[in-house]
Amino acid sequence: MKFFMKDENYSILVKNILENKEFNKIKNIEHHGTNKFEHSMRVSYYGYHISKMLGLDYQAVARAGLLHDFDLNKEGRNFKEKFVDTFTHPKKAVENASQLFSLTDMEKNIIQSHMFPFYVTLPKYAESWLVDMVDKVIGMSEFFHKFYNYARYAVNFYILILFNVVK
């Protein structure tokens, strides 16, 4: 994640968020085979660059992209709780972010609509649609990468067994 911080303009935009102790608790929460912090950094950073290229409000995208999953889940949740959280965490993320940071209406909409159409809030801005799409692409990539590694290890394990059986 350190290469993100080599972009000085990006670093300035998100510095106060990254220095917040409460926000940094998301580093310990598993998410798509990584953690919420790394996932949020990717969404924020790639969204920031795409929005700059498109002439959109890259500041709002960088900040809201970083805060879009700012929901501190309790440990040991069961499948049902995790499933329900999929559809309710945008509201919790906006509430958590609003308590600690001054958010614009656009930033609030970006955070709350990032799970559209799975969550009821409609994206009002191009920036909201952008973060929604970037989040889905990155989330799927992280999710499938996790299972790719499991599959690779399983194949290697079975090849070792096969070689031992053939001997």
MIMAR-437844 format. One record per atom (N, C-alpha, C): atom name; x, y, z; residue in one letter. Coordinates in Angstrom, 3 decimals. Layout:
# residues N
> CA,X,Y,Z,a
...
# end
This chain:
# residues 167
> N,0.811,-1.194,0.000,m
> CA,0.000,0.000,0.000,m
> C,0.859,1.265,0.000,m
> N,2.121,1.119,0.263,k
> CA,2.964,2.298,0.375,k
> C,3.099,3.045,-0.940,k
> N,2.949,2.358,-2.083,f
> CA,3.101,3.063,-3.355,f
> C,1.990,4.091,-3.551,f
> N,0.835,3.898,-2.910,f
> CA,-0.228,4.895,-2.997,f
> C,0.238,6.218,-2.409,f
> N,0.998,6.125,-1.344,m
> CA,1.398,7.323,-0.626,m
> C,2.527,8.074,-1.325,m
> N,3.085,7.506,-2.384,k
> CA,4.096,8.226,-3.154,k
> C,3.469,9.310,-4.013,k
> N,2.152,9.233,-4.208,d
> CA,1.416,10.266,-4.936,d
> C,1.105,11.378,-3.937,d
> N,1.885,12.447,-3.980,e
> CA,1.791,13.503,-2.969,e
> C,0.414,14.163,-2.944,e
> N,-0.177,14.404,-4.092,n
> CA,-1.494,15.039,-4.130,n
> C,-2.557,14.150,-3.469,n
> N,-2.496,12.869,-3.757,y
> CA,-3.434,11.931,-3.136,y
> C,-3.214,11.881,-1.625,y
> N,-1.966,11.800,-1.217,s
> CA,-1.624,11.715,0.210,s
> C,-2.184,12.893,0.994,s
> N,-2.095,14.070,0.427,i
> CA,-2.605,15.267,1.103,i
> C,-4.115,15.178,1.293,i
> N,-4.816,14.668,0.286,l
> CA,-6.278,14.582,0.345,l
> C,-6.783,13.639,1.440,l
> N,-6.060,12.560,1.674,v
> CA,-6.548,11.524,2.587,v
> C,-5.769,11.449,3.908,v
> N,-4.816,12.345,4.091,k
> CA,-3.936,12.287,5.259,k
> C,-4.703,12.257,6.579,k
> N,-5.689,13.150,6.755,n
> CA,-6.392,13.198,8.042,n
> C,-7.189,11.926,8.305,n
> N,-7.648,11.268,7.259,i
> CA,-8.372,10.002,7.430,i
> C,-7.399,8.901,7.834,i
> N,-6.286,8.826,7.127,l
> CA,-5.306,7.771,7.391,l
> C,-4.645,7.906,8.764,l
> N,-4.649,9.088,9.328,e
> CA,-4.050,9.297,10.645,e
> C,-5.039,9.088,11.784,e
> N,-6.291,8.821,11.458,n
> CA,-7.328,8.660,12.473,n
> C,-7.278,7.253,13.072,n
> N,-7.161,7.164,14.396,k
> CA,-7.039,5.870,15.080,k
> C,-8.274,5.001,14.884,k
> N,-9.451,5.598,14.945,e
> CA,-10.693,4.826,14.792,e
> C,-10.783,4.232,13.385,e
> N,-10.448,5.033,12.388,f
> CA,-10.469,4.538,11.006,f
> C,-9.478,3.388,10.833,f
> N,-8.326,3.487,11.435,n
> CA,-7.288,2.467,11.274,n
> C,-7.661,1.108,11.853,n
> N,-8.729,1.046,12.615,k
> CA,-9.199,-0.240,13.135,k
> C,-9.666,-1.160,12.011,k
> N,-9.980,-0.599,10.842,i
> CA,-10.432,-1.452,9.732,i
> C,-9.297,-2.297,9.169,i
> N,-8.072,-2.028,9.579,k
> CA,-6.937,-2.854,9.150,k
> C,-7.058,-4.287,9.671,k
> N,-7.822,-4.463,10.729,n
> CA,-7.960,-5.773,11.368,n
> C,-9.225,-6.506,10.976,n
> N,-9.929,-6.016,9.968,i
> CA,-11.189,-6.634,9.569,i
> C,-11.032,-7.264,8.187,i
> N,-11.192,-8.581,8.126,e
> CA,-11.074,-9.328,6.869,e
> C,-12.151,-8.872,5.891,e
> N,-11.770,-8.795,4.620,h
> CA,-12.691,-8.311,3.596,h
> C,-12.210,-8.804,2.231,h
> N,-12.975,-9.642,1.571,h
> CA,-12.661,-10.142,0.221,h
> C,-11.279,-10.789,0.129,h
> N,-10.830,-11.441,1.158,g
> CA,-9.531,-12.095,1.105,g
> C,-8.377,-11.169,1.440,g
> N,-8.665,-9.941,1.791,t
> CA,-7.647,-8.990,2.240,t
> C,-8.193,-8.372,3.527,t
> N,-8.037,-7.084,3.722,n
> CA,-8.696,-6.420,4.845,n
> C,-9.367,-5.145,4.345,n
> N,-10.238,-4.591,5.170,k
> CA,-11.012,-3.423,4.732,k
> C,-10.118,-2.229,4.400,k
> N,-9.012,-2.103,5.107,f
> CA,-8.109,-0.979,4.852,f
> C,-7.503,-1.079,3.451,f
> N,-6.907,-2.216,3.145,e
> CA,-6.284,-2.380,1.825,e
> C,-7.313,-2.260,0.709,e
> N,-8.490,-2.866,0.907,h
> CA,-9.554,-2.773,-0.087,h
> C,-9.962,-1.309,-0.294,h
> N,-10.165,-0.592,0.802,s
> CA,-10.591,0.805,0.709,s
> C,-9.518,1.684,0.067,s
> N,-8.258,1.394,0.353,m
> CA,-7.169,2.141,-0.289,m
> C,-7.208,1.948,-1.805,m
> N,-7.424,0.720,-2.252,r
> CA,-7.488,0.466,-3.690,r
> C,-8.658,1.208,-4.335,r
> N,-9.829,1.108,-3.729,v
> CA,-11.009,1.784,-4.278,v
> C,-10.756,3.291,-4.341,v
> N,-10.223,3.837,-3.264,s
> CA,-9.956,5.270,-3.192,s
> C,-8.925,5.712,-4.232,s
> N,-7.815,5.006,-4.288,y
> CA,-6.713,5.426,-5.157,y
> C,-7.047,5.267,-6.643,y
> N,-7.596,4.134,-7.006,y
> CA,-7.935,3.947,-8.424,y
> C,-9.111,4.830,-8.824,y
> N,-10.072,4.997,-7.942,g
> CA,-11.177,5.911,-8.204,g
> C,-10.687,7.342,-8.371,g
> N,-9.741,7.739,-7.529,y
> CA,-9.129,9.071,-7.595,y
> C,-8.515,9.311,-8.974,y
> N,-7.729,8.359,-9.456,h
> CA,-7.073,8.531,-10.758,h
> C,-8.070,8.539,-11.914,h
> N,-9.041,7.663,-11.875,i
> CA,-10.039,7.626,-12.945,i
> C,-10.853,8.916,-12.945,i
> N,-11.245,9.385,-11.769,s
> CA,-12.040,10.612,-11.706,s
> C,-11.235,11.830,-12.183,s
> N,-9.930,11.845,-11.934,k
> CA,-9.091,12.935,-12.453,k
> C,-9.085,12.914,-13.985,k
> N,-8.954,11.716,-14.548,m
> CA,-8.940,11.595,-16.012,m
> C,-10.268,12.029,-16.622,m
> N,-11.364,11.795,-15.903,l
> CA,-12.692,12.112,-16.409,l
> C,-13.144,13.532,-16.066,l
> N,-12.325,14.265,-15.327,g
> CA,-12.676,15.629,-14.954,g
> C,-13.754,15.703,-13.879,g
> N,-13.821,14.678,-13.038,l
> CA,-14.805,14.636,-11.956,l
> C,-14.179,15.150,-10.661,l
> N,-14.947,15.191,-9.599,d
> CA,-14.475,15.659,-8.302,d
> C,-13.606,14.576,-7.657,d
> N,-12.336,14.569,-8.005,y
> CA,-11.424,13.523,-7.539,y
> C,-11.179,13.601,-6.032,y
> N,-11.346,14.788,-5.454,q
> CA,-11.169,14.909,-4.001,q
> C,-12.259,14.137,-3.266,q
> N,-13.497,14.311,-3.706,a
> CA,-14.617,13.598,-3.077,a
> C,-14.466,12.099,-3.275,a
> N,-14.021,11.688,-4.457,v
> CA,-13.848,10.264,-4.750,v
> C,-12.744,9.670,-3.879,v
> N,-11.644,10.374,-3.735,a
> CA,-10.531,9.864,-2.909,a
> C,-10.976,9.688,-1.459,a
> N,-11.638,10.693,-0.906,r
> CA,-12.056,10.643,0.503,r
> C,-13.173,9.624,0.724,r
> N,-14.218,9.713,-0.074,a
> CA,-15.359,8.804,0.105,a
> C,-14.986,7.375,-0.261,a
> N,-14.131,7.201,-1.252,g
> CA,-13.664,5.855,-1.604,g
> C,-12.940,5.215,-0.438,g
> N,-12.184,6.011,0.296,l
> CA,-11.467,5.493,1.457,l
> C,-12.426,5.159,2.603,l
> N,-13.508,5.910,2.709,l
> CA,-14.448,5.739,3.825,l
> C,-15.629,4.825,3.501,l
> N,-15.713,4.314,2.288,h
> CA,-16.927,3.604,1.858,h
> C,-17.234,2.338,2.664,h
> N,-16.252,1.702,3.245,d
> CA,-16.477,0.500,4.062,d
> C,-16.094,0.727,5.523,d
> N,-16.234,1.945,5.997,f
> CA,-15.857,2.299,7.365,f
> C,-16.950,1.849,8.338,f
> N,-17.084,0.537,8.433,d
> CA,-18.036,-0.109,9.330,d
> C,-17.236,-1.097,10.159,d
> N,-17.208,-0.884,11.460,l
> CA,-16.417,-1.731,12.350,l
> C,-17.258,-2.918,12.802,l
> N,-17.120,-4.015,12.093,n
> CA,-17.883,-5.226,12.406,n
> C,-17.369,-5.881,13.680,n
> N,-18.289,-6.511,14.389,k
> CA,-17.861,-7.254,15.567,k
> C,-17.233,-8.577,15.120,k
> N,-16.350,-9.080,15.950,e
> CA,-15.682,-10.351,15.668,e
> C,-16.652,-11.526,15.810,e
> N,-16.388,-12.592,15.107,g
> CA,-17.135,-13.833,15.269,g
> C,-18.563,-13.798,14.751,g
> N,-18.810,-12.973,13.746,r
> CA,-20.165,-12.930,13.186,r
> C,-20.456,-14.233,12.449,r
> N,-21.707,-14.663,12.506,n
> CA,-22.094,-15.865,11.772,n
> C,-22.447,-15.489,10.328,n
> N,-22.758,-16.490,9.518,f
> CA,-23.037,-16.258,8.098,f
> C,-24.199,-15.293,7.910,f
> N,-25.259,-15.470,8.689,k
> CA,-26.439,-14.613,8.560,k
> C,-26.089,-13.151,8.847,k
> N,-25.316,-12.914,9.904,e
> CA,-24.918,-11.547,10.245,e
> C,-24.040,-10.934,9.150,e
> N,-23.134,-11.720,8.603,k
> CA,-22.292,-11.220,7.509,k
> C,-23.132,-10.901,6.281,k
> N,-24.098,-11.757,5.996,f
> CA,-24.967,-11.551,4.837,f
> C,-25.788,-10.272,5.000,f
> N,-26.384,-10.088,6.168,v
> CA,-27.195,-8.891,6.434,v
> C,-26.314,-7.642,6.364,v
> N,-25.098,-7.741,6.880,d
> CA,-24.171,-6.602,6.868,d
> C,-23.840,-6.158,5.449,d
> N,-23.848,-7.087,4.518,t
> CA,-23.596,-6.744,3.120,t
> C,-24.566,-5.668,2.651,t
> N,-25.788,-5.739,3.141,f
> CA,-26.829,-4.823,2.685,f
> C,-27.053,-3.631,3.605,f
> N,-26.436,-3.607,4.769,t
> CA,-26.668,-2.519,5.713,t
> C,-25.428,-1.676,6.002,t
> N,-24.255,-2.158,5.636,h
> CA,-23.039,-1.440,6.018,h
> C,-22.876,-0.061,5.389,h
> N,-23.470,0.246,4.213,p
> CA,-23.309,1.608,3.697,p
> C,-23.852,2.681,4.651,p
> N,-24.991,2.411,5.255,k
> CA,-25.566,3.373,6.201,k
> C,-24.657,3.533,7.423,k
> N,-24.139,2.414,7.926,k
> CA,-23.237,2.461,9.082,k
> C,-21.945,3.203,8.730,k
> N,-21.446,2.991,7.524,a
> CA,-20.213,3.657,7.097,a
> C,-20.403,5.175,7.046,a
> N,-21.545,5.634,6.526,v
> CA,-21.823,7.077,6.493,v
> C,-21.924,7.629,7.907,v
> N,-22.606,6.911,8.782,e
> CA,-22.737,7.365,10.171,e
> C,-21.372,7.459,10.847,e
> N,-20.550,6.423,10.703,n
> CA,-19.215,6.429,11.319,n
> C,-18.346,7.549,10.761,n
> N,-18.340,7.695,9.439,a
> CA,-17.508,8.712,8.801,a
> C,-17.971,10.115,9.181,a
> N,-19.279,10.318,9.260,s
> CA,-19.822,11.645,9.599,s
> C,-19.485,12.062,11.026,s
> N,-19.336,11.095,11.907,q
> CA,-18.988,11.417,13.290,q
> C,-17.555,11.925,13.419,q
> N,-16.684,11.473,12.528,l
> CA,-15.261,11.812,12.656,l
> C,-14.748,12.823,11.638,l
> N,-15.430,12.915,10.506,f
> CA,-14.947,13.765,9.419,f
> C,-16.076,14.638,8.890,f
> N,-15.713,15.799,8.398,s
> CA,-16.686,16.684,7.764,s
> C,-16.877,16.204,6.324,s
> N,-18.085,15.760,6.003,l
> CA,-18.366,15.202,4.675,l
> C,-19.305,16.106,3.888,l
> N,-19.058,16.197,2.604,t
> CA,-19.980,16.913,1.721,t
> C,-21.165,16.001,1.411,t
> N,-22.222,16.577,0.858,d
> CA,-23.373,15.763,0.448,d
> C,-22.949,14.728,-0.594,d
> N,-22.051,15.122,-1.485,m
> CA,-21.577,14.187,-2.505,m
> C,-20.837,13.017,-1.862,m
> N,-19.954,13.298,-0.923,e
> CA,-19.204,12.232,-0.258,e
> C,-20.144,11.276,0.474,e
> N,-21.160,11.833,1.133,k
> CA,-22.141,10.983,1.814,k
> C,-22.864,10.085,0.814,k
> N,-23.242,10.642,-0.328,n
> CA,-23.935,9.835,-1.329,n
> C,-23.009,8.772,-1.918,n
> N,-21.765,9.109,-2.137,i
> CA,-20.803,8.129,-2.658,i
> C,-20.710,6.941,-1.706,i
> N,-20.572,7.223,-0.422,i
> CA,-20.439,6.156,0.575,i
> C,-21.724,5.339,0.665,i
> N,-22.849,6.030,0.780,q
> CA,-24.108,5.325,1.027,q
> C,-24.615,4.573,-0.202,q
> N,-24.203,4.973,-1.393,s
> CA,-24.714,4.313,-2.605,s
> C,-23.725,3.333,-3.225,s
> N,-22.606,3.075,-2.548,h
> CA,-21.581,2.229,-3.170,h
> C,-22.015,0.771,-3.346,h
> N,-23.104,0.377,-2.739,m
> CA,-23.606,-0.998,-2.894,m
> C,-24.842,-1.062,-3.791,m
> N,-25.119,0.012,-4.529,f
> CA,-26.249,-0.008,-5.443,f
> C,-26.015,-1.088,-6.497,f
> N,-26.977,-1.884,-6.860,p
> CA,-28.393,-1.875,-6.519,p
> C,-28.737,-2.738,-5.292,p
> N,-27.740,-3.239,-4.571,f
> CA,-28.003,-4.103,-3.421,f
> C,-28.429,-3.322,-2.185,f
> N,-28.174,-2.033,-2.190,y
> CA,-28.627,-1.149,-1.116,y
> C,-29.491,-0.084,-1.768,y
> N,-30.474,0.416,-1.079,v
> CA,-31.528,1.233,-1.686,v
> C,-31.120,2.636,-2.106,v
> N,-30.017,3.161,-1.623,t
> CA,-29.636,4.527,-1.981,t
> C,-29.137,4.584,-3.420,t
> N,-29.766,5.449,-4.198,l
> CA,-29.418,5.629,-5.608,l
> C,-28.228,6.574,-5.735,l
> N,-27.234,6.232,-6.530,p
> CA,-26.130,7.169,-6.766,p
> C,-26.656,8.426,-7.484,p
> N,-26.395,9.608,-6.908,k
> CA,-26.884,10.872,-7.468,k
> C,-25.867,11.546,-8.379,k
> N,-24.616,11.165,-8.252,y
> CA,-23.541,11.860,-8.946,y
> C,-22.737,10.872,-9.785,y
> N,-22.072,11.398,-10.803,a
> CA,-21.182,10.547,-11.603,a
> C,-20.113,9.940,-10.701,a
> N,-19.648,10.695,-9.724,e
> CA,-18.630,10.218,-8.790,e
> C,-19.145,9.026,-7.981,e
> N,-20.430,9.054,-7.640,s
> CA,-21.035,7.937,-6.894,s
> C,-21.067,6.683,-7.752,s
> N,-21.449,6.848,-9.007,w
> CA,-21.477,5.701,-9.926,w
> C,-20.070,5.140,-10.116,w
> N,-19.101,6.042,-10.217,l
> CA,-17.712,5.617,-10.417,l
> C,-17.229,4.770,-9.248,l
> N,-17.415,5.238,-8.013,v
> CA,-16.960,4.475,-6.846,v
> C,-17.723,3.157,-6.752,v
> N,-19.009,3.167,-7.070,d
> CA,-19.804,1.937,-7.078,d
> C,-19.177,0.904,-8.014,d
> N,-18.806,1.331,-9.215,m
> CA,-18.230,0.397,-10.192,m
> C,-16.808,-0.029,-9.812,m
> N,-15.983,0.918,-9.385,v
> CA,-14.605,0.596,-8.993,v
> C,-14.613,-0.382,-7.819,v
> N,-15.490,-0.152,-6.847,d
> CA,-15.603,-1.039,-5.688,d
> C,-15.965,-2.458,-6.128,d
> N,-16.895,-2.588,-7.049,k
> CA,-17.317,-3.918,-7.498,k
> C,-16.195,-4.636,-8.253,k
> N,-15.500,-3.926,-9.111,v
> CA,-14.407,-4.544,-9.869,v
> C,-13.280,-4.974,-8.926,v
> N,-12.882,-4.098,-8.030,i
> CA,-11.803,-4.428,-7.091,i
> C,-12.243,-5.539,-6.142,i
> N,-13.468,-5.466,-5.648,g
> CA,-13.973,-6.499,-4.746,g
> C,-13.990,-7.871,-5.399,g
> N,-14.457,-7.928,-6.647,m
> CA,-14.471,-9.221,-7.355,m
> C,-13.063,-9.715,-7.602,m
> N,-12.165,-8.820,-7.954,s
> CA,-10.773,-9.200,-8.185,s
> C,-10.150,-9.779,-6.916,s
> N,-10.368,-9.121,-5.785,e
> CA,-9.824,-9.610,-4.515,e
> C,-10.439,-10.950,-4.132,e
> N,-11.733,-11.057,-4.314,f
> CA,-12.453,-12.281,-3.965,f
> C,-11.943,-13.464,-4.787,f
> N,-11.833,-13.295,-6.114,f
> CA,-11.389,-14.390,-6.965,f
> C,-9.902,-14.681,-6.800,f
> N,-9.126,-13.674,-6.481,h
> CA,-7.705,-13.905,-6.223,h
> C,-7.525,-14.801,-5.005,h
> N,-8.347,-14.561,-3.992,k
> CA,-8.303,-15.393,-2.782,k
> C,-8.549,-16.859,-3.147,k
> N,-9.570,-17.125,-3.956,f
> CA,-9.898,-18.499,-4.313,f
> C,-8.923,-19.077,-5.334,f
> N,-8.316,-18.240,-6.136,y
> CA,-7.284,-18.688,-7.057,y
> C,-6.122,-19.286,-6.267,y
> N,-5.733,-18.586,-5.198,n
> CA,-4.631,-19.103,-4.370,n
> C,-5.001,-20.428,-3.718,n
> N,-6.231,-20.549,-3.201,y
> CA,-6.678,-21.819,-2.619,y
> C,-6.639,-22.930,-3.662,y
> N,-7.117,-22.635,-4.862,a
> CA,-7.147,-23.637,-5.927,a
> C,-5.723,-24.036,-6.324,a
> N,-4.826,-23.064,-6.408,r
> CA,-3.443,-23.345,-6.775,r
> C,-2.786,-24.270,-5.752,r
> N,-2.999,-23.998,-4.468,y
> CA,-2.437,-24.858,-3.428,y
> C,-3.046,-26.255,-3.480,y
> N,-4.339,-26.348,-3.720,a
> CA,-5.004,-27.652,-3.794,a
> C,-4.458,-28.462,-4.965,a
> N,-4.276,-27.830,-6.123,v
> CA,-3.737,-28.527,-7.291,v
> C,-2.322,-29.007,-6.999,v
> N,-1.500,-28.164,-6.410,n
> CA,-0.127,-28.572,-6.071,n
> C,-0.124,-29.741,-5.094,n
> N,-1.025,-29.705,-4.120,f
> CA,-1.133,-30.785,-3.154,f
> C,-1.494,-32.105,-3.842,f
> N,-2.480,-32.076,-4.729,y
> CA,-2.899,-33.288,-5.432,y
> C,-1.821,-33.805,-6.395,y
> N,-1.060,-32.894,-6.979,i
> CA,0.044,-33.324,-7.847,i
> C,1.106,-34.043,-7.012,i
> N,1.405,-33.528,-5.831,l
> CA,2.363,-34.197,-4.953,l
> C,1.881,-35.594,-4.570,l
> N,0.619,-35.705,-4.243,i
> CA,0.053,-37.016,-3.898,i
> C,0.134,-37.948,-5.089,i
> N,-0.227,-37.457,-6.264,l
> CA,-0.177,-38.258,-7.490,l
> C,1.235,-38.778,-7.747,l
> N,2.248,-37.899,-7.615,f
> CA,3.624,-38.316,-7.828,f
> C,4.031,-39.384,-6.824,f
> N,3.606,-39.270,-5.590,n
> CA,3.934,-40.256,-4.564,n
> C,3.233,-41.586,-4.814,n
> N,2.038,-41.536,-5.343,v
> CA,1.285,-42.764,-5.629,v
> C,1.903,-43.475,-6.837,v
> N,2.317,-42.719,-7.838,v
> CA,2.880,-43.303,-9.062,v
> C,4.229,-43.957,-8.788,v
> N,4.979,-43.429,-7.860,k
> CA,6.297,-43.985,-7.531,k
> C,6.075,-45.376,-7.066,k
# end
